[in-house]
Amino acid sequence: MINNSTIDHQLNHRSIRKFKDQTLMPEQLQTLYSVFQHTATSMFMQNASLLHITDEAKRTKIRQLCNQNYVGAEGDLFIFIVDLYRNQQIRQQLGKDDGRVHTTDIFFQAMEDTVLAFQNVANAVESMDLGYVPLGTINDHPLEMLKVLDLPELTFPVLGMQVGIPDQAPQLKPRLPLEFTCFEESYPRDFKVENLKNYDEVVTTYYDLRDANRRIDSFTKQITGAKLNLHETDRDQIAEELQKQGLCLDWKVK
């Protein structure tokens, strides 16, 4: 396998949840903005935007909605946003109708732009020996988050990222073996859960070593447990909130 400094960072990625009480230097911040700017974009539509949240009151509200004490605490907080508002405004101000900006197709292209930008920035963060943690929890309460961020129509927050100088060195989390995730030519349908027995043991050991007093069980028990059990959450409002934002209007929501 090929190794270089970029690949070494990627293969040794750890989510950092404890940072030193220090924010990014201006040159670091500008570098991340430039990396975001130069990410690949579908059809050159550039349908993503980035919010850097520094206001303490707003960071506190975001932390409460995410229910994670490291969100908006030490370091810097970024929100990655699907942004079709800008292109709608270009069309309207130049005398055109909205065209396809309200379709699910264009929303998915904007999602792709936004997620690609997130990973590009994440790679840059680690290349500067900084750490980060992805924040999917920004969508735990979508209506309230949209209000806190004061976002216009045709925008939607996709992911957050807390960035800073690491103040912890967590273990490397064991991933599924490649034979279960990377395939040549066709997708195999002969999956057998019993073939994950060894991986389950590795995952259980990992959690036991990380925190013996807060046991989290094997991978398969997590998948068959509360995470995916049928239950209602505010995340079930995402489809409705997307359409309230003018997105995916051709997608029928029950």
C-alpha positions as CSV (number, residue, x, y, z in Angstrom):
1,M,0.0,0.0,0.0
2,I,1.2,3.5,-0.8
3,N,1.9,5.8,2.1
4,N,2.5,9.6,2.3
5,S,1.7,12.3,4.8
6,T,-1.9,12.8,3.5
7,I,-2.7,9.1,3.6
8,D,-1.2,8.7,7.0
9,H,-3.5,11.4,8.4
10,Q,-6.5,9.8,6.7
11,L,-5.7,6.3,8.0
12,N,-5.1,7.6,11.5
13,H,-8.2,9.8,11.7
14,R,-9.7,10.1,15.2
15,S,-12.6,12.3,16.1
16,I,-11.4,14.8,18.7
17,R,-13.9,16.0,21.3
18,K,-11.6,17.8,23.6
19,F,-9.7,20.8,22.4
20,K,-7.3,23.3,23.9
21,D,-8.9,26.7,24.8
22,Q,-7.5,28.4,21.7
23,T,-9.1,29.5,18.4
24,L,-7.6,29.2,14.9
25,M,-5.1,31.8,13.7
26,P,-6.2,34.0,10.9
27,E,-3.9,32.3,8.4
28,Q,-5.3,28.9,9.4
29,L,-8.9,30.1,9.0
30,Q,-8.2,31.6,5.6
31,T,-6.5,28.4,4.5
32,L,-9.7,26.4,5.4
33,Y,-11.8,28.9,3.5
34,S,-9.7,28.6,0.4
35,V,-9.8,24.8,0.6
36,F,-13.6,24.9,0.9
37,Q,-13.6,27.3,-2.1
38,H,-11.6,24.9,-4.3
39,T,-13.7,21.8,-3.7
40,A,-15.1,20.0,-6.7
41,T,-18.6,21.1,-7.5
42,S,-21.4,19.5,-9.6
43,M,-22.0,21.3,-12.9
44,F,-20.0,24.3,-11.5
45,M,-23.1,25.3,-9.6
46,Q,-21.1,25.9,-6.3
47,N,-24.1,25.0,-4.2
48,A,-22.4,25.0,-0.8
49,S,-21.7,27.7,1.8
50,L,-19.8,27.7,5.1
51,L,-20.7,29.5,8.4
52,H,-18.1,30.2,11.0
53,I,-19.9,30.6,14.3
54,T,-18.1,32.9,16.8
55,D,-21.0,34.5,18.7
56,E,-21.0,32.9,22.2
57,A,-24.8,33.1,22.6
58,K,-25.4,31.4,19.3
59,R,-22.7,28.8,20.1
60,T,-24.5,28.1,23.4
61,K,-27.8,27.6,21.7
62,I,-26.3,25.2,19.1
63,R,-24.6,23.3,21.9
64,Q,-27.9,22.9,23.7
65,L,-29.6,21.6,20.5
66,C,-26.8,19.2,19.8
67,N,-26.7,18.1,23.5
68,Q,-22.9,17.6,23.3
69,N,-20.8,19.7,25.7
70,Y,-17.9,20.1,23.2
71,V,-20.0,21.7,20.5
72,G,-19.2,25.4,20.3
73,A,-16.9,25.2,23.3
74,E,-13.1,25.3,22.8
75,G,-11.8,25.8,19.3
76,D,-13.9,26.9,16.2
77,L,-17.3,25.9,15.1
78,F,-18.3,25.6,11.4
79,I,-21.6,24.8,9.8
80,F,-21.6,23.4,6.2
81,I,-24.7,24.4,4.3
82,V,-26.6,23.3,1.2
83,D,-27.1,26.7,-0.5
84,L,-29.5,27.1,-3.4
85,Y,-30.6,30.5,-2.3
86,R,-27.6,32.2,-4.0
87,N,-28.3,30.7,-7.4
88,Q,-32.0,31.4,-7.1
89,Q,-31.2,35.0,-6.5
90,I,-28.9,35.1,-9.5
91,R,-31.7,33.8,-11.7
92,Q,-34.4,36.1,-10.3
93,Q,-32.2,39.2,-10.4
94,L,-31.3,38.5,-14.0
95,G,-35.0,38.1,-15.0
96,K,-35.3,34.3,-14.9
97,D,-37.7,32.0,-13.0
98,D,-36.4,29.6,-10.4
99,G,-36.0,26.8,-12.9
100,R,-35.0,23.5,-11.2
101,V,-33.7,24.9,-7.9
102,H,-36.6,23.4,-6.0
103,T,-36.1,19.9,-7.3
104,T,-34.7,16.9,-5.4
105,D,-32.2,16.4,-8.2
106,I,-30.6,19.8,-7.6
107,F,-30.8,19.4,-3.8
108,F,-28.8,16.1,-4.1
109,Q,-26.2,17.8,-6.2
110,A,-25.9,20.5,-3.6
111,M,-25.6,17.9,-0.9
112,E,-22.8,16.3,-2.8
113,D,-21.0,19.7,-3.1
114,T,-21.5,20.3,0.6
115,V,-20.2,16.9,1.8
116,L,-17.2,17.0,-0.6
117,A,-16.4,20.4,0.9
118,F,-16.7,19.1,4.4
119,Q,-14.2,16.3,3.7
120,N,-11.8,18.6,1.9
121,V,-11.7,20.9,4.9
122,A,-11.4,18.0,7.2
123,N,-8.3,16.8,5.3
124,A,-6.8,20.3,5.5
125,V,-7.5,20.5,9.2
126,E,-5.6,17.3,10.0
127,S,-2.8,18.3,7.6
128,M,-2.1,21.3,9.9
129,D,-2.0,18.9,12.9
130,L,-5.3,20.1,14.1
131,G,-8.2,17.9,15.1
132,Y,-12.0,17.9,14.4
133,V,-15.2,16.1,15.1
134,P,-18.1,15.9,12.6
135,L,-21.4,17.2,14.1
136,G,-24.3,15.3,12.6
137,T,-26.3,16.4,15.7
138,I,-27.0,19.8,14.1
139,N,-29.9,18.1,12.5
140,D,-31.3,16.6,15.8
141,H,-33.8,19.5,16.0
142,P,-34.0,20.9,12.4
143,L,-36.6,23.6,12.9
144,E,-34.9,25.1,16.0
145,M,-31.5,24.9,14.3
146,L,-32.7,26.8,11.2
147,K,-34.0,29.5,13.5
148,V,-30.7,29.8,15.5
149,L,-28.7,30.0,12.3
150,D,-31.2,32.4,10.8
151,L,-30.9,30.8,7.4
152,P,-32.9,31.9,4.3
153,E,-35.1,29.7,2.1
154,L,-33.3,27.2,-0.1
155,T,-30.6,26.6,2.4
156,F,-30.1,23.8,4.9
157,P,-27.4,22.8,7.4
158,V,-25.9,19.4,6.5
159,L,-23.0,19.0,8.9
160,G,-21.2,20.8,11.6
161,M,-17.5,20.6,12.4
162,Q,-15.7,21.5,15.7
163,V,-12.0,22.3,14.9
164,G,-9.1,23.0,17.2
165,I,-5.9,21.9,18.8
166,P,-6.4,18.4,20.2
167,D,-6.3,18.0,23.9
168,Q,-6.8,14.3,23.9
169,A,-5.4,11.3,22.0
170,P,-8.2,8.7,21.6
171,Q,-7.7,5.2,20.3
172,L,-8.1,4.5,16.7
173,K,-11.7,3.1,16.3
174,P,-11.7,-0.3,14.5
175,R,-13.6,-0.3,11.2
176,L,-15.4,-3.0,9.3
177,P,-13.0,-5.3,7.4
178,L,-12.6,-4.4,3.8
179,E,-14.3,-7.5,2.5
180,F,-17.6,-6.2,3.9
181,T,-17.4,-2.8,2.4
182,C,-15.2,-2.7,-0.8
183,F,-16.2,-4.8,-3.8
184,E,-15.0,-5.4,-7.3
185,E,-17.5,-5.1,-10.2
186,S,-20.7,-6.2,-8.3
187,Y,-22.3,-6.1,-4.9
188,P,-22.3,-9.5,-3.1
189,R,-25.6,-10.7,-1.7
190,D,-24.3,-13.6,0.3
191,F,-23.7,-11.6,3.5
192,K,-23.8,-13.7,6.7
193,V,-23.9,-11.9,10.0
194,E,-21.9,-14.7,11.7
195,N,-18.9,-13.7,9.6
196,L,-18.7,-10.6,11.7
197,K,-18.0,-12.5,14.9
198,N,-14.3,-11.6,15.0
199,Y,-15.0,-8.0,14.3
200,D,-17.6,-7.9,17.0
201,E,-15.0,-9.1,19.5
202,V,-12.5,-6.4,18.3
203,V,-15.2,-3.6,18.7
204,T,-16.2,-4.9,22.2
205,T,-12.6,-4.9,23.3
206,Y,-12.1,-1.4,21.9
207,Y,-15.0,0.0,24.0
208,D,-14.0,-1.9,27.1
209,L,-10.5,-0.4,26.9
210,R,-11.8,3.1,26.2
211,D,-14.2,3.2,29.1
212,A,-14.8,0.0,31.1
213,N,-17.4,1.8,33.3
214,R,-19.6,2.8,30.3
215,R,-19.8,-0.4,28.3
216,I,-20.9,-0.2,24.7
217,D,-21.3,-3.6,23.1
218,S,-20.4,-5.2,19.8
219,F,-21.1,-3.7,16.4
220,T,-24.0,-6.0,15.5
221,K,-25.6,-5.4,18.9
222,Q,-25.4,-1.7,18.2
223,I,-27.0,-2.1,14.8
224,T,-29.8,-4.2,16.3
225,G,-30.3,-1.9,19.3
226,A,-31.8,1.5,20.1
227,K,-30.0,3.4,17.3
228,L,-32.1,1.8,14.6
229,N,-35.1,0.6,16.6
230,L,-38.4,2.2,15.5
231,H,-38.9,5.4,17.4
232,E,-39.8,9.0,16.7
233,T,-37.3,11.9,16.9
234,D,-37.2,15.5,15.7
235,R,-35.0,14.2,12.9
236,D,-38.2,12.8,11.4
237,Q,-39.1,16.4,10.6
238,I,-36.2,16.8,8.2
239,A,-38.2,16.1,5.0
240,E,-40.9,18.5,6.1
241,E,-38.4,21.2,7.0
242,L,-36.6,20.8,3.7
243,Q,-39.8,21.5,1.9
244,K,-40.6,24.5,4.1
245,Q,-37.2,25.8,2.9
246,G,-38.3,25.4,-0.7
247,L,-36.2,22.3,-1.3
248,C,-37.2,19.0,-2.9
249,L,-40.7,20.3,-3.7
250,D,-41.1,17.5,-6.3
251,W,-40.7,14.9,-3.6
252,K,-44.0,13.8,-2.1
253,V,-43.8,13.9,1.7
254,K,-46.5,12.0,3.5
